[in-house]
């Protein structure tokens, strides 16, 4: 009897060990455990990296981030300071002996200094608003930054004095500005952003720019430290030329500002070369269309001899920085849903250095990420794959990138994620090659037929790629093959492809999505009788358009959509930016076209059970847009429900609990029809 009891105990204990060692799919609460690296800054000698380590606070339901430091070989990984507050914008001094950064205080964000030899820190500033675009002077004696300066709002009517102790309503909020609100932050306080300098040993901040223009851009000192290059829109009628910006330089002593460019379009991200003779910057001549590639320019410091050096790359250039010798620049770009780090010589020769940049947009697989380079050419960047969010990777001596962190191994080593695969198929409209991605359920069995969940990306001038995505992994964990396509209009496939939606949106991007669905069904990857569709923002537009065009889907979730281009264009926070680049003319000038491309025009065709979701504080696609769809479906007695997320702006998933709520509501709606 004892023998059998002993064998039974061994069997039971082994089953416990096996069950504890088995991986399980990603769970909603795992979101709070995830971390990601951002803004890595390598020391001038390439030996150390300071970066922001981000995570979520499950008790306060928000993101948090502290500065950490690590050797370039991955050793000595530690927190930079002992302070438990948000820290960001770390910047090494030119000599590498100090790190300047900004940090939260009870009074607001301030500038701090960290001494690398002693580990001591000190607060440098006493600012009225939060600093941005922190930059060192070449001699290490000063810091430059940008900061918002408030102004009083206009006064239209003078109210009589209220009696002492009277409880009157709040005073009227008055604005006469073209842009007066911003999604995610609400009403914009009147005022302008200016450039400041402050001694690196601390002291009073000195305002360098003036006049009623915004100067909120990256900053670059001339090598002698006498001038600062920046971008702004200091032109007449600047509010209405909202796509425009120019490159300027301001003398620190005289405060004299000189314009170096005058092209109609955005010129920005000015970077002075090491010898001070050349300015590199990004921009393009605005042709007023849906998408235009951002190109890399060089010019003399007086604005002469302007030329484009990135013409051989049919992609947008971003995040530029000079190499030490001034023979070229490092930059990033997206190519077919994958972000790259590269180098370009001043003559235009491009060398790709790394794939898989990104991983700082945790929810969905959008492009993101950053890099920095030491004086000896060592590169650090945020690397992502579908299996993990942003970690730090280092390139030394032009060798393959090496990961030096593994911020989520404690969680993801014990989770079975869905496998991500790239798919290509032909457009039925014009034969173009169209790219998409699928994520299969964990423990996928090819002999089974799985329901298909289509996830349409936002923008629409953006791209999805082979990057980590918590939301899509949670969909896959619920048993769906998830398809996320990059139809025409997506970036990273060339300017012509991205501009195919010009005056034609939604257009054949609908066909591109449905061709992908057909491709997956024909290849036995998806069950044609169990199709589901969702998407947010432009993805919500596409989802509403799809169910207005066909009846193939069992259920849909339309999140934060534009339903009516006429009403949306005149109430959104960016209401002034749609005419001519989206459709010809203003809505009152071209009513028929605006209506033709509005998904609400198709609402009489919809029979698909539809959940409508929106954040109550959404200023980009206001709740009134979502309600137009919901109310129309209710009047037509189509199965529908309206989900309104309190205190959420257009980025519904900014709070981790809202990310979970968005996914949970979507899956609950689909489960009801996945029978």
Number of C-alpha atoms within 10 A of each C-alpha: 5 7 8 9 10 11 11 12 12 12 11 12 12 12 12 12 10 11 11 11 10 11 16 16 20 24 14 19 12 15 22 18 14 20 23 25 29 26 23 29 26 30 26 20 15 22 14 21 24 26 26 24 24 21 18 20 15 15 7 11 14 14 16 17 21 20 27 19 22 21 17 26 17 18 12 11 17 12 16 20 16 9 12 10 13 18 27 21 22 25 24 23 24 18 12 18 15 22 22 24 22 23 21 17 11 6 11 13 21 21 27 21 23 20 15 14 8 9 11 11 17 13 17 21 20 15 15 14 15 17 24 22 15 21 24 24 23 18 12 19 15 17 23 26 23 26 21 20 14 13 11 8 14 12 10 9 7 6 7 6 6 9 8 6 6 7 8 8 6 6 7 9 9 11 16 9 12 13 16 15 17 16 20 17 10 14 15 13 15 16 15 17 21 22 27 19 21 20 17 21 15 18 13 13 18 13 17 20 20 15 9 12 17 22 24 20 20 20 25 25 25 23 17 11 17 15 21 24 26 25 25 22 23 19 14 8 9 15 16 12 14 15 15 23 23 23 25 25 24 20 17 19 9 10 15 13 17 14 18 19 18 14 15 16 18 22 28 25 24 28 25 25 26 16 12 15 14 21 25 26 24 22 26 20 15 14 11 14 15 22 24 20 21 20 21 26 20 22 19 17 20 16 17 12 10 16 13 19 19 21 13 10 15 17 23 23 19 20 17 23 23 21 20 16 11 17 13 21 23 23 23 25 22 24 18 19 26 22 25 21 23 18 20 21 17 18 11 17 13 19 12 14 18 21 19 24 28 31 30 28 18 25 20 20 28 24 24 20 24 23 26 23 24 19 15 13 17 20 26 29 30 27 33 28 21 21 20 24 27 32 26 28 24 27 19 16 9 11 10 12 18 16 18 18 19 17 19 17 12 11 14 20 12 15 18 18 25 27 17 22 13 15 16 13 17 15 21 14 11 9 9 13 13 21 25 22 20 25 25 27 24 22 15 16 10 10 8 11 17 23 19 27 29 26 26 25 28 20 14 24 19 18 26 25 29 26 30 25 23 28 23 25 30 25 23 26 24 16 18 28 31 28 27 26 29 27 29 27 29 28 28 26 22 20 19 15 16 24 20 19 24 19 18 17 22 21 17 19 24 17 17 26 26 19 19 27 21 15 17 20 17 12 8 15 20 24 17 19 16 20 24 24 28 26 23 25 23 23 24 29 29 30 29 31 24 25 25 19 15 13 13 16 21 20 27 28 30 29 30 32 32 32 27 22 22 20 18 23 21 15 16 19 22 19 16 16 16 18 17 14 16 20 21 15 15 17 20 9 11 14 13 12 17 24 17 16 22 23 25 23 14 17 21 11 13 21 20 23 20 27 22 24 26 30 24 19 22 25 24 24 27 24 21 20 20 25 19 17 25 24 14 16 21 13 9 13 10 15 14 21 17 18 19 18 18 13 13 20 25 23 19 26 21 17 19 23 20 19 19 22 16 20 18 16 15 23 18 11 18 24 12 11 15 15 8
